[in-house]
Structures are given as C-alpha cells and as structure tokens.
Amino acid sequence: MPATPEVLISHDLPPAGSRVAGRMGDWDDLRAEIAQRLPDARVSVARNRAETRERIASATVLVAIRLSDDLLDAATNLRWIQSLYAGVGGFDVEGLRERGIVLTSGAGIHAEAVAETVVGYMLLFERGFLQGLSQQRDRTWKRYPTGELVDGTLGIVGLGEIGRRVAELGQAFGMSVIGTKRNTDVDIDAVDEVFGPEDLHTVANRSDYVVLACPLTAETRGLFGREEFVAMPSSSVLINVARGPIVDQSALVVALQEGSIRGAALDVTDPEPLSPESPLWTMPEVIVTPHVAGSTDQYWRRGAELFAENYAKFVDDRVDEMRNRVA
C-alpha cells in the first residue's frame, strides 16, 4: 500500500438540492471537510460515472454510497470503501469479502438528525401542535388538551446507532425506554429494558410511542401489520424513520381509521413518493415528511470525521479496528 493512498469520491454521492443532501452541500464540501482533517491525503472527486470509471482503476480508497459490478471489476487497486449510508445494500458485500476489500458503513452519521426528528414528532402529538396548526389554517382560537412526554414509555424497534440516540433523548425528557435488539446480552445506556425480536408485541403493548429504527431485511419487511397495531394501545403513536416496507401500509390506514392507534408520523412510505391517492395525506392524525429525517447541514462534517477516523487506522494497517466495518 502506498504511503499516501489515492482516495476517490464517487460521482453518485447526493448533489446539493437532492432529497438526501438538502442543505448539506456537495462533493466539494465533503472534500473540503476531509482536507481539514487530513491535509496530506490525496483526494479527488469524480463528477460523473465516466470520471469514476476512469479514476477508480488507480484508487486505493473509495467514498461512495453504491458500487456497480462493472465499476468493481475496474477497481483493480481498491482496498477500502467508505460508505456514507448506514445501509450497504448498494454493495456486493460477499463479493468485496472475496476480493479482500474492506467495507465500512456510515452508521451513526444520521443518528442525531433522525433522533431530533423523532422528538419533534412526539412533541407534535403530545403538545397538540398538529391541532394548533390545523386551527391556525382555519383562523380558529380554541383551547385543546395537551400532555407531556415525561413518564411516558418510548418503545424503539432496533437499538442501533439511531435507536440508541433516540433512547438518550427520550430519557432526557423523563421517559421510560424499552426496545428490541437481536442481541439482548448487552446493556445499553438509556434503555431500561431490552427485548428480543420475538417480544415485539410486548414492546408495542407497553409503549406510548413506537419508533421503527431497524434496517429493512427479509425478516423486517412487513414487520408491522394488523396484529402489531392491535397490540398497541389506542392512545399510542407509530413513528417510522426506518424504511417504508417495514410497515404494512394498508393495515396502518385501517388501524388509523378504526382508532386502533392514536396517530402516525411517517418519514418513509411504501412506495416513495407516497401516492397522491393515499388517504394518509389527509388524515388529521398523520404527519408525512419526504424522507428527510436524516438530512442535516452537519452531514458532510460527520461523514468526514468518520472517514478520517477510519483512514488513520487504514494507513496504519489496523483495519480490524475500523469503525462500522461490514466486510
């Protein structure tokens, strides 16, 4: 490995103004953030697919959100890929392992933004802001009942980086926090009780707010359906900041229509964009946002911090210590 590896920022990172980027800037902002932390690093930016294909042959390190098979075949010198997404569905993980290419994910970059979004959703419901906004549009001055988050129960399905940060903020509001995780043998700060996936109904039944923060897998697709909504108290709210297909959307509509649950906050839907004909758009107890929970003007800064941390370990041949290693 050369003393100063050649780093390529792929063309497919989200440009300014896109759904993911929003106010976060573009490739040059990411390169500038990396340069502040690694002034001696050799970092170039590919502006389009042709430039990525041309430069990837000599690159040792790639910063990307996905990698097609043809570009992987052209990456003859590639040793490490840093994804800036928490999910790595855009990569052939097994293929990378076979080639001896390290893959690290961007898990944790979005955690603060998503967790603050979850708190915002909860306050919308608990403090009656949805009702207030509706009355403001109608120019109606009418007091309405409100509640508090303190002493409520927050149930989190998926206690990864995002789920744990949601738990911390929930605890700060005085909430009891429970959740599900595959490995229940570890203590998690800010979580009072950890259950296995098989106890999902227990978590749903005990929670005032159920937050979906798990990855979309074969096991979690359709995880939340009619039975799960029946298990939830009628006063509870579903918050989905994970992926749309984790929820049976038809069952959700029925649950809301029948009053099985109090409401829903959806940053993700199935499909995306949400169909204009969906009744979710006009339900007064529902808030829909266009997959922006992870958007933040701090995105590139946090991505650069993660990259710099892993870069230092990579050049020191300490790849086993790299953060969020997937392959």
C-alpha positions in Angstrom: 0.0 0.0 0.0 1.4 3.4 -0.9 2.3 5.8 1.9 -0.4 8.2 0.8 -3.4 6.2 -0.7 -5.3 7.6 -3.6 -8.8 8.5 -2.4 -11.7 8.8 -4.9 -15.0 10.4 -4.0 -17.6 8.8 -6.3 -19.9 10.7 -8.6 -23.0 9.1 -7.1 -22.9 10.9 -3.8 -26.0 13.1 -3.4 -25.5 16.6 -5.0 -26.8 19.8 -3.4 -30.5 20.1 -3.5 -31.3 16.4 -3.7 -33.5 14.5 -1.3 -30.6 13.2 0.7 -28.4 16.3 0.5 -30.8 19.1 1.1 -28.8 21.8 2.7 -25.8 19.6 3.1 -23.7 20.8 0.2 -22.0 18.6 -2.4 -18.8 16.7 -3.2 -16.5 19.7 -2.8 -17.9 20.3 0.6 -17.1 16.8 1.6 -13.6 17.0 0.1 -13.0 20.3 2.0 -14.1 18.7 5.3 -11.8 15.8 4.7 -8.9 18.1 3.8 -9.3 20.0 7.1 -8.8 16.7 9.0 -6.3 15.0 6.5 -4.4 17.8 4.8 -1.9 15.4 3.3 -4.5 13.0 1.9 -4.7 12.6 -1.9 -8.4 13.1 -2.5 -10.1 13.6 -5.9 -13.8 14.0 -6.9 -15.4 12.2 -9.9 -18.2 14.4 -11.3 -19.9 11.7 -13.4 -19.9 8.0 -14.0 -17.3 8.2 -16.7 -14.9 10.0 -14.4 -15.5 7.4 -11.7 -14.8 4.6 -14.1 -11.6 6.3 -15.3 -10.2 7.0 -11.9 -11.3 4.0 -9.9 -8.7 1.8 -11.6 -5.9 3.6 -9.6 -7.9 4.4 -6.5 -7.0 2.7 -3.2 -9.9 4.1 -1.3 -13.4 4.9 -2.5 -16.0 7.1 -0.8 -19.4 6.1 -2.2 -23.0 5.1 -1.5 -23.1 2.2 -4.0 -20.8 0.4 -6.4 -22.0 -1.4 -9.6 -20.4 -4.7 -10.6 -18.7 -3.2 -13.7 -17.1 -0.4 -11.6 -16.0 -3.0 -9.0 -14.4 -5.0 -11.8 -12.5 -1.9 -12.9 -11.3 -1.2 -9.4 -8.1 -3.3 -9.6 -6.3 -1.4 -6.8 -9.2 -0.9 -4.4 -8.6 -1.8 -0.8 -11.3 0.0 1.2 -14.7 1.5 0.6 -16.2 4.0 3.0 -20.0 4.2 2.5 -21.7 7.3 3.7 -25.0 5.5 4.2 -25.8 3.3 7.2 -27.2 0.6 4.9 -24.9 -1.2 2.5 -27.5 -2.5 0.1 -25.7 -0.8 -2.8 -22.6 -3.0 -2.4 -21.9 -6.7 -3.1 -20.7 -7.4 0.4 -19.8 -11.0 -0.3 -18.0 -10.0 -3.5 -16.0 -7.4 -1.6 -15.0 -10.0 1.0 -13.9 -12.4 -1.7 -11.7 -9.7 -3.2 -10.3 -8.7 0.2 -11.8 -5.2 0.0 -12.7 -3.6 3.3 -16.2 -2.0 3.5 -17.2 0.4 6.3 -20.7 1.9 6.6 -21.8 5.3 7.5 -23.8 4.2 10.6 -24.2 6.9 13.1 -23.8 9.9 10.7 -27.6 10.4 10.7 -28.2 9.5 14.3 -28.5 13.0 15.8 -30.7 14.3 13.0 -33.0 11.3 13.0 -33.3 11.3 16.8 -34.2 15.0 16.9 -36.8 14.4 14.2 -38.3 11.7 16.4 -38.5 14.0 19.3 -40.1 16.6 17.1 -42.8 14.2 16.0 -43.5 13.2 19.6 -43.9 16.8 20.7 -46.2 17.5 17.7 -48.6 14.9 19.1 -48.0 15.4 22.9 -48.2 19.2 22.9 -51.1 19.3 20.3 -49.2 21.2 17.6 -51.0 19.3 14.9 -54.3 20.6 16.3 -52.8 24.1 16.7 -51.6 24.2 13.1 -54.9 23.0 11.8 -56.8 25.6 13.8 -54.3 28.3 12.6 -55.1 27.5 9.0 -58.8 27.9 9.8 -58.2 31.0 11.9 -59.8 29.3 14.9 -58.9 30.2 18.5 -59.9 27.2 20.6 -58.0 25.7 23.5 -57.3 22.0 23.3 -56.0 19.4 25.7 -52.2 18.5 25.7 -50.0 16.1 27.5 -46.3 15.6 28.4 -43.6 13.2 27.4 -42.4 12.8 30.9 -43.3 9.5 32.5 -44.4 8.1 29.1 -43.0 5.0 27.6 -40.9 5.1 24.4 -40.5 1.8 22.5 -37.8 1.5 20.0 -37.7 -1.3 17.4 -34.0 -1.5 16.5 -31.4 -0.3 19.0 -28.6 0.5 16.6 -26.8 3.9 16.4 -30.0 5.8 15.6 -32.2 3.8 18.1 -29.7 4.4 20.9 -29.6 8.2 20.3 -33.4 8.2 20.2 -33.3 6.4 23.6 -30.9 9.1 25.0 -33.2 11.9 24.0 -36.3 10.1 25.3 -34.6 9.5 28.6 -33.7 13.2 28.8 -37.4 14.0 28.6 -38.1 11.7 31.5 -39.5 8.8 29.5 -39.1 5.1 30.3 -37.3 3.5 27.3 -37.7 -0.1 26.1 -36.8 -1.7 22.8 -35.9 -4.7 20.8 -32.5 -5.9 19.7 -31.2 -9.2 18.3 -28.5 -9.4 20.9 -30.1 -8.9 24.3 -27.0 -9.8 26.3 -25.5 -6.2 26.3 -26.6 -3.4 28.5 -27.5 -0.2 26.5 -27.2 3.2 28.2 -30.6 5.0 28.4 -32.6 1.8 27.7 -34.4 0.4 30.7 -35.3 -2.9 29.2 -34.1 -4.7 26.1 -36.2 -7.4 24.4 -35.5 -9.9 21.6 -37.4 -9.6 18.3 -39.8 -12.3 19.4 -41.1 -9.9 22.1 -42.1 -7.2 19.6 -45.7 -7.3 20.8 -44.7 -6.8 24.4 -42.8 -3.6 23.4 -45.8 -2.4 21.2 -48.3 -3.1 24.0 -46.3 -1.1 26.6 -45.4 1.9 24.5 -46.9 5.4 24.1 -44.7 5.9 21.1 -43.3 3.1 19.0 -40.3 4.1 16.9 -39.2 1.9 14.0 -35.4 2.3 13.6 -34.5 -1.1 12.3 -32.9 -1.9 8.9 -35.0 -3.3 6.1 -34.3 -7.0 5.7 -36.2 -10.1 4.7 -37.1 -10.5 8.4 -38.3 -6.9 8.9 -40.2 -6.5 5.7 -43.9 -6.2 6.7 -42.8 -6.4 10.4 -45.6 -4.1 11.5 -49.0 -5.2 10.4 -52.5 -5.6 11.7 -51.6 -7.8 14.7 -48.9 -5.3 15.8 -51.4 -2.4 15.6 -53.9 -4.3 17.6 -51.2 -4.9 20.2 -50.6 -1.2 20.6 -52.7 0.9 23.0 -55.3 3.0 21.3 -53.5 6.1 22.7 -50.2 5.3 21.1 -48.4 6.7 18.0 -46.3 4.9 15.4 -43.2 6.7 14.2 -41.4 5.2 11.2 -37.9 6.6 10.4 -36.6 3.3 9.1 -37.9 2.1 5.7 -41.5 2.2 4.3 -41.9 -1.6 3.6 -41.3 -2.4 7.3 -44.9 -1.3 7.7 -48.0 -2.9 6.1 -49.3 0.5 4.9 -52.8 -0.8 4.2 -53.0 -2.2 7.8 -51.8 1.2 9.1 -54.6 3.0 7.2 -57.2 0.6 8.7 -55.7 1.0 12.2 -56.0 4.8 12.0 -59.5 4.7 10.5 -60.7 2.3 13.2 -58.9 4.2 16.0 -56.7 1.2 17.0 -53.9 3.7 17.4 -53.8 7.5 18.0 -51.7 8.6 15.1 -48.6 8.1 12.9 -45.5 10.0 11.9 -44.0 8.8 8.7 -40.7 9.9 7.2 -40.7 6.9 4.9 -43.5 5.3 3.0 -44.2 2.4 0.6 -43.9 3.4 -2.2 -41.9 6.6 -2.2 -43.1 9.1 -3.1 -46.3 8.4 -1.4 -49.1 8.0 -3.9 -51.3 11.2 -4.2 -54.3 9.0 -3.7 -53.2 7.7 -0.3 -55.6 8.6 2.5 -52.5 9.2 4.7 -52.1 12.6 3.1 -55.3 14.0 4.5 -55.7 12.2 7.9 -55.5 14.8 10.6 -53.7 12.4 13.0 -50.9 11.7 10.5 -47.8 13.7 9.6 -45.9 12.7 6.4 -42.4 14.1 5.7 -40.4 13.3 2.5 -37.6 11.0 3.8 -35.7 13.9 5.3 -35.2 12.7 8.9 -31.5 12.2 8.3 -31.0 15.4 6.4 -28.7 17.9 8.2 -26.2 20.6 7.4 -23.8 18.7 9.6 -23.8 15.6 7.3 -20.6 16.1 5.5 -18.8 17.2 8.6 -19.8 14.0 10.4 -19.0 11.9 7.3 -15.6 13.5 7.1 -15.0 12.8 10.8 -15.9 9.1 10.4 -13.7 8.9 7.3 -10.7 10.5 8.9 -11.0 8.1 11.9 -11.1 5.1 9.7 -8.4 6.5 7.3 -5.9 6.7 10.2 -6.5 3.1 11.1 -6.4 2.0 7.4 -3.0 3.6 6.7 -1.6 2.0 10.0 -2.8 -1.4 8.9 -5.3 -1.6 11.7 -8.3 -2.5 9.5 -9.8 -4.7 12.2 -10.2 -1.6 14.4 -12.0 0.4 11.7 -15.4 1.7 12.8 -18.6 0.2 11.3 -16.7 -2.5 9.4 -19.0 -4.6 7.4 -16.6 -6.6 5.2 
